[in-house]
């Protein structure tokens, strides 16, 4: 049975960061406006917080941190805001929420790229006292990586709020410097108004990646929002460059995520990496990393909980859906090929807490998209329904340099 909505827009954009952002805002302006209108927590929690003195201070603090390191991505956000006709602060506020006192406010991340576009990055905002019941914010994604004889295969579900279904799009961009030289060329899924990167995609240098949200208990109030680091990742050419982005020397990440990444142009045996990233737990201004190699002949999966970084980086809340998805995948045979991966990412054997999520009952997350990268075929298949039982809405050629 095909999903009720079987469409994923693709935007081809070329220009400076601001120009590409403006193109995104112009093309998807109505989508961005509708998206913000339909997110209750955005209007009832995020915007009111911005109006408070502590909200303004947090916003300005994060904005300065991002401008100091990534002024080009701030320009990209400005372009999107201008193109969509939305005030910049509305596209920037989300980035500042994690800087609020964690004892008072918890920003619960979702694969919505909350801190990127400053505001369009939507997250649940809940007071600590409201976290006693099971949270409704365990909206992160599921990833499976296979490194077998017939090639690397990477699979990813985009799990988000139900309001996101039918509102994601793909950006294929060439970023130019002021002299007109191409400095970035990538394809990435994006949510309305959010920076590309904190989802899944690839670049022309052979990098393929996907992201799982994880939420550490201890955040770094003066660190870099994860969405800015994820945006920087789409331009990297090597593992060393990616690790430098993730470590973010001088700042370190403000919160956390798990990166799944492969370099098709890497010489020698093919390796897939799953890297847990968390804020520094000491005075060192650098992210904590745990780098796991998925060697040739093996496979691995990751949901939305730290499983390798130290206990200090464990979640603030219980990741209910993530725990159930993890248990389901542990109980099933490992995927050995792309078809078996499609089956696992479509699994609904636990109807209350499935891998392929429907946004019903206690599980408020919905799988809005599934992506399967098959490196041997150089294809990226995009599904809006279960990948095991539906046809892809798009099959994108991996136009990249690789050995």
MARMITOR-246900 format. One line per field, with one value per residue (C-alpha): residue number from 1; residue in one letter; x, y, z. Coordinates in steps of 0.001 Angstrom, whole numbers, plus 500000, padded with zeros to 6 digits. Layout:
<atoms>
gumar NUM, ...
lumkol A, ...
X X, ...
Y Y, ...
Z Z, ...
</atoms>
This chain:
<atoms>
gumar 1, 2, 3, 4, 5, 6, 7, 8, 9, 10, 11, 12, 13, 14, 15, 16, 17, 18, 19, 20, 21, 22, 23, 24, 25, 26, 27, 28, 29, 30, 31, 32, 33, 34, 35, 36, 37, 38, 39, 40, 41, 42, 43, 44, 45, 46, 47, 48, 49, 50, 51, 52, 53, 54, 55, 56, 57, 58, 59, 60, 61, 62, 63, 64, 65, 66, 67, 68, 69, 70, 71, 72, 73, 74, 75, 76, 77, 78, 79, 80, 81, 82, 83, 84, 85, 86, 87, 88, 89, 90, 91, 92, 93, 94, 95, 96, 97, 98, 99, 100, 101, 102, 103, 104, 105, 106, 107, 108, 109, 110, 111, 112, 113, 114, 115, 116, 117, 118, 119, 120, 121, 122, 123, 124, 125, 126, 127, 128, 129, 130, 131, 132, 133, 134, 135, 136, 137, 138, 139, 140, 141, 142, 143, 144, 145, 146, 147, 148, 149, 150, 151, 152, 153, 154, 155, 156, 157, 158, 159, 160, 161, 162, 163, 164, 165, 166, 167, 168, 169, 170, 171, 172, 173, 174, 175, 176, 177, 178, 179, 180, 181, 182, 183, 184, 185, 186, 187, 188, 189, 190, 191, 192, 193, 194, 195, 196, 197, 198, 199, 200, 201, 202, 203, 204, 205, 206, 207, 208, 209, 210, 211, 212, 213, 214, 215, 216, 217, 218, 219, 220, 221, 222, 223, 224, 225, 226, 227, 228, 229, 230, 231, 232, 233, 234, 235, 236, 237, 238, 239, 240, 241, 242, 243, 244, 245, 246, 247, 248, 249, 250, 251, 252, 253, 254, 255, 256, 257, 258, 259, 260, 261, 262, 263, 264, 265, 266, 267, 268, 269, 270, 271, 272, 273, 274, 275, 276, 277, 278, 279, 280, 281, 282, 283, 284, 285, 286, 287, 288, 289, 290, 291, 292, 293, 294, 295, 296, 297, 298, 299, 300, 301, 302, 303, 304, 305, 306, 307, 308, 309, 310, 311, 312, 313, 314, 315, 316, 317, 318, 319, 320, 321, 322, 323, 324, 325, 326, 327, 328, 329, 330, 331, 332, 333, 334, 335, 336, 337, 338, 339, 340, 341, 342, 343, 344, 345, 346, 347, 348, 349, 350, 351, 352, 353, 354, 355, 356, 357, 358, 359, 360, 361, 362, 363, 364, 365, 366, 367, 368, 369, 370, 371, 372, 373, 374, 375, 376, 377, 378, 379, 380, 381, 382, 383, 384, 385, 386, 387, 388, 389, 390, 391, 392, 393, 394, 395, 396, 397, 398, 399, 400, 401, 402, 403
lumkol X, X, X, X, X, X, X, X, X, X, X, X, X, X, X, X, X, X, X, X, X, X, X, X, X, X, X, X, X, X, X, X, X, X, X, X, X, X, X, X, X, X, X, X, X, X, X, X, X, X, X, X, X, X, X, X, X, X, X, X, X, X, X, X, X, X, X, X, X, X, X, X, X, X, X, X, X, X, X, X, X, X, X, X, X, X, X, X, X, X, X, X, X, X, X, X, X, X, X, X, X, X, X, X, X, X, X, X, X, X, X, X, X, X, X, X, X, X, X, X, X, X, X, X, X, X, X, X, X, X, X, X, X, X, X, X, X, X, X, X, X, X, X, X, X, X, X, X, X, X, X, X, X, X, X, X, X, X, X, X, X, X, X, X, X, X, X, X, X, X, X, X, X, X, X, X, X, X, X, X, X, X, X, X, X, X, X, X, X, X, X, X, X, X, X, X, X, X, X, X, X, X, X, X, X, X, X, X, X, X, X, X, X, X, X, X, X, X, X, X, X, X, X, X, X, X, X, X, X, X, X, X, X, X, X, X, X, X, X, X, X, X, X, X, X, X, X, X, X, X, X, X, X, X, X, X, X, X, X, X, X, X, X, X, X, X, X, X, X, X, X, X, X, X, X, X, X, X, X, X, X, X, X, X, X, X, X, X, X, X, X, X, X, X, X, X, X, X, X, X, X, X, X, X, X, X, X, X, X, X, X, X, X, X, X, X, X, X, X, X, X, X, X, X, X, X, X, X, X, X, X, X, X, X, X, X, X, X, X, X, X, X, X, X, X, X, X, X, X, X, X, X, X, X, X, X, X, X, X, X, X, X, X, X, X, X, X, X, X, X, X, X, X, X, X, X, X, X, X, X, X, X, X, X, X, X, X, X, X, X, X, X, X, X, X, X, X, X, X, X, X, X, X
X 500000, 501438, 501573, 498905, 501396, 504065, 506055, 509412, 510328, 513919, 515416, 518546, 520250, 523527, 525082, 526567, 525325, 522906, 521693, 521111, 519292, 517164, 516331, 515230, 513082, 511535, 510784, 509368, 508097, 504475, 505632, 507742, 504882, 502441, 504968, 505441, 501734, 500960, 503536, 501848, 504977, 506685, 503975, 503220, 506743, 509528, 508239, 507113, 510541, 512178, 510137, 511591, 514825, 516567, 515334, 516775, 520084, 520266, 519410, 522069, 524674, 524116, 523926, 527344, 528823, 527561, 528637, 532140, 532594, 530143, 529141, 528406, 525703, 524185, 523999, 522338, 519699, 519241, 518714, 516079, 514303, 514359, 513240, 510344, 509410, 509981, 511770, 515324, 514791, 512063, 514610, 517194, 515490, 515590, 519331, 519215, 516810, 519443, 521258, 518432, 518944, 518665, 517068, 514247, 513839, 514615, 514883, 514101, 515713, 514113, 515455, 513878, 517150, 516068, 519032, 519918, 517740, 517447, 513729, 512435, 514335, 511508, 511902, 509696, 510151, 509232, 509858, 511685, 508564, 506716, 509241, 507944, 505422, 506830, 508005, 506512, 509706, 511588, 511358, 514775, 515708, 516907, 520058, 521492, 524897, 526124, 529712, 529631, 531223, 528544, 529195, 528327, 524637, 523344, 519712, 518035, 514518, 513589, 511367, 509792, 506532, 503529, 503235, 506466, 505017, 504877, 506854, 510423, 512396, 515819, 518308, 520946, 523265, 526445, 527836, 530049, 532556, 532648, 534846, 532371, 534373, 532488, 533345, 530581, 528456, 526003, 522540, 520672, 517193, 515929, 512947, 511085, 513363, 516142, 519712, 520500, 522753, 521124, 519341, 520935, 522741, 525984, 528528, 530614, 533724, 532212, 530886, 527578, 526045, 523022, 522313, 520621, 519574, 520733, 520138, 522850, 521924, 524682, 524717, 527376, 525745, 528596, 528958, 527995, 524498, 524597, 522785, 525643, 528170, 525968, 525744, 529543, 529806, 528152, 531255, 533970, 536321, 537804, 537363, 539985, 538003, 534806, 536406, 537732, 534228, 532789, 535449, 534847, 538028, 537572, 533866, 532685, 529143, 526323, 524282, 524757, 524085, 525321, 526864, 526917, 529364, 531188, 533733, 533411, 536690, 538661, 541588, 541907, 539240, 535846, 534835, 531635, 531866, 529289, 530404, 528711, 529210, 528616, 529577, 532852, 532623, 535631, 537267, 538390, 536518, 536070, 533372, 533659, 533723, 533419, 534348, 533173, 534334, 531965, 534603, 534320, 531949, 529902, 526790, 525615, 522571, 522018, 518908, 518607, 520507, 524184, 525555, 529295, 530104, 530593, 527674, 527887, 526455, 523393, 519985, 518137, 514907, 514069, 514206, 511195, 510813, 514560, 514797, 511993, 513425, 516817, 515376, 513465, 516545, 518666, 516144, 515967, 518675, 521210, 520596, 522960, 521839, 519723, 516467, 516884, 517684, 514430, 512577, 514156, 513513, 509871, 509342, 506086, 506313, 505826, 502674, 502888, 506573, 507497, 510688, 508624, 506590, 503052, 502669, 499842, 499167, 501933, 504603, 504231, 506986, 506247, 508570, 508250, 510895, 513271, 516512, 518605, 522108, 523506, 527094, 527666, 524790, 525529, 521878, 519942, 516371, 513783, 510565, 507620, 506108, 507642, 510622, 509884, 506409, 506385, 508274, 510673, 509271, 512714, 516012, 518823, 522146, 525110, 527000, 530314, 533995, 534791, 537279
Y 500000, 503337, 506191, 508870, 511458, 510308, 513420, 514913, 518250, 518711, 522185, 522820, 526006, 527708, 530836, 532266, 531038, 533942, 533384, 529660, 530424, 533005, 530463, 527968, 530562, 531739, 528232, 526931, 530125, 528980, 525623, 527365, 529645, 526734, 524631, 527271, 527930, 524277, 523636, 524435, 524258, 526723, 529293, 528454, 527906, 529018, 532455, 533360, 532350, 534646, 537552, 537084, 538853, 535502, 534353, 537408, 536959, 533295, 534122, 536825, 534563, 531752, 534118, 535558, 532066, 531094, 534345, 533965, 530520, 530153, 533590, 532039, 529795, 532697, 534419, 531307, 531550, 535253, 534420, 531822, 534243, 536994, 534661, 533347, 536759, 535685, 537797, 536529, 536037, 533525, 531548, 531954, 531578, 527841, 527932, 529832, 527683, 525127, 527942, 528389, 527098, 523319, 523152, 525344, 524459, 521387, 521667, 518270, 517782, 516170, 515418, 518744, 520572, 522734, 524865, 525623, 528129, 529711, 529304, 526989, 524342, 523086, 521306, 520505, 522947, 521488, 522494, 520008, 519464, 518321, 515596, 513198, 511636, 509817, 512600, 512974, 514085, 510894, 511675, 510690, 508447, 504889, 504100, 500865, 500511, 497488, 496994, 493837, 492335, 493762, 497276, 499730, 500282, 502932, 503321, 506095, 506960, 510599, 510496, 513751, 515360, 514269, 517888, 517319, 514644, 515896, 519010, 517839, 518548, 517917, 520682, 520065, 523039, 524487, 527110, 529760, 532124, 535827, 535065, 532514, 529413, 526307, 525681, 523221, 520849, 518648, 517114, 516975, 516484, 519593, 520617, 523874, 526789, 524697, 524440, 521331, 518751, 517548, 514760, 512646, 513378, 513262, 515552, 515502, 514385, 510970, 511669, 509992, 510679, 510490, 511821, 510512, 513001, 512236, 514548, 514682, 515489, 518077, 520687, 523246, 526710, 528263, 525532, 525365, 524208, 520775, 521956, 524312, 521491, 519241, 521987, 522226, 518453, 518490, 520171, 517887, 515900, 513405, 511751, 514047, 517108, 515601, 514855, 518403, 519754, 517467, 518287, 521979, 523173, 526305, 525719, 522132, 521100, 522527, 519325, 516052, 513721, 510554, 510783, 507858, 508551, 506870, 508174, 506470, 508066, 506652, 504526, 500991, 498873, 500519, 501589, 503073, 505146, 505703, 508622, 509664, 513366, 515043, 518196, 518283, 517063, 519073, 522435, 521407, 523430, 520547, 517973, 514463, 511801, 508042, 506700, 503220, 501622, 499261, 497103, 495142, 492212, 493671, 495770, 498105, 500107, 503176, 504827, 507824, 506987, 507182, 503654, 504281, 507745, 508001, 508007, 511789, 512134, 509970, 511365, 513694, 511823, 508191, 507602, 505281, 504802, 504548, 501802, 499794, 500219, 499181, 496024, 495157, 495454, 493476, 490622, 490451, 489004, 491552, 492962, 491477, 493491, 496446, 494474, 493130, 496674, 497896, 495215, 496184, 499902, 499086, 496841, 497172, 493973, 496078, 497978, 500400, 501269, 500322, 501028, 502564, 504998, 506206, 509089, 507355, 506281, 506878, 507144, 510684, 510341, 509707, 508358, 511037, 509649, 506708, 506889, 503961, 504659, 501848, 502785, 499989, 501353, 504991, 505510, 507156, 505857, 508010, 506541, 508254, 504919, 501681, 500924, 497184, 497502, 500711, 502018, 504918, 508332, 509274, 507572, 510111, 509420, 509813, 512263, 512247, 511512, 508028, 505216
Z 500000, 498975, 501522, 501465, 500210, 497806, 496957, 497951, 496330, 495151, 494822, 492770, 493939, 493090, 494569, 497723, 501074, 501253, 497692, 498227, 501471, 499685, 496967, 499598, 501364, 498099, 496870, 500144, 501779, 502075, 503419, 506069, 507125, 507366, 509245, 511921, 512160, 512820, 515565, 518883, 521037, 518726, 519286, 522914, 524213, 521885, 520893, 524435, 525738, 523193, 524563, 528061, 529053, 529603, 526212, 524497, 526317, 525355, 521749, 521482, 523114, 520634, 517704, 518561, 518971, 515526, 513873, 515298, 513744, 510880, 509574, 506169, 507656, 509554, 506152, 504768, 507486, 506778, 503115, 503952, 506281, 503635, 500866, 502947, 504349, 507958, 510590, 511110, 514845, 514039, 512109, 514797, 518110, 518303, 518445, 521688, 523627, 524744, 526469, 528956, 532461, 532112, 535555, 534325, 530670, 528659, 524958, 523589, 520264, 517366, 513917, 513181, 513265, 515973, 516563, 513080, 511547, 514847, 515017, 512465, 514301, 516287, 519555, 522463, 525293, 528635, 532213, 534381, 536463, 533352, 532625, 535243, 532833, 529812, 527471, 524073, 522530, 521712, 518026, 516785, 513884, 513227, 511254, 509892, 508233, 506254, 505076, 502979, 499893, 497610, 498874, 501622, 502300, 504712, 505735, 507704, 508850, 509352, 512436, 513524, 514570, 512475, 511278, 509343, 507073, 503499, 504396, 503992, 500850, 499354, 498624, 495960, 496251, 494850, 497192, 495604, 497152, 496249, 493214, 491885, 492789, 493947, 497616, 498503, 496467, 498343, 498529, 501830, 503194, 504997, 507073, 506379, 507148, 508649, 507516, 505460, 507091, 510299, 508408, 505665, 502429, 500476, 498837, 495687, 497600, 498319, 501796, 502728, 506124, 508395, 511875, 515039, 517692, 521238, 524179, 526838, 530410, 530703, 527970, 527245, 527471, 525497, 522907, 519246, 518262, 516660, 513548, 512687, 513037, 510903, 508262, 508238, 507787, 504365, 502966, 504367, 502134, 504611, 507968, 509503, 508390, 509761, 513132, 513370, 512709, 515377, 517983, 517313, 519086, 521176, 521771, 521592, 520852, 522972, 523030, 521156, 518242, 516597, 513136, 510708, 507898, 505026, 502510, 499150, 498041, 500975, 499782, 501075, 502787, 503000, 506499, 507885, 511063, 513782, 515954, 519184, 519931, 523277, 525172, 527045, 530633, 531802, 531148, 527685, 525070, 522692, 522014, 523404, 520665, 520557, 517117, 516179, 512952, 511188, 509468, 506269, 506674, 509518, 510144, 512906, 513955, 516137, 517561, 519901, 523020, 523920, 524052, 524175, 525533, 529320, 531702, 532101, 528617, 529179, 528312, 530613, 529879, 529162, 525396, 525303, 521557, 521069, 523690, 522078, 518590, 519891, 521475, 518298, 516099, 518564, 518488, 514682, 512405, 511210, 507766, 505196, 502171, 501101, 500916, 504441, 505584, 504029, 505968, 509291, 508801, 507969, 510998, 512946, 514985, 518115, 517127, 520043, 519538, 515953, 514037, 511231, 513256, 512658, 515110, 516954, 520518, 523030, 520348, 519031, 516449, 512779, 510114, 507459, 505119, 504685, 502735, 501459, 500120, 497953, 497178, 494646, 492563, 493401, 494321, 497134, 497257, 499049, 500455, 502123, 503161, 504497, 502265, 502283, 500798, 498754, 495753, 496184, 495387, 494052, 493237, 493240, 491580, 493922, 491747, 493569, 493234, 494498, 493957
</atoms>
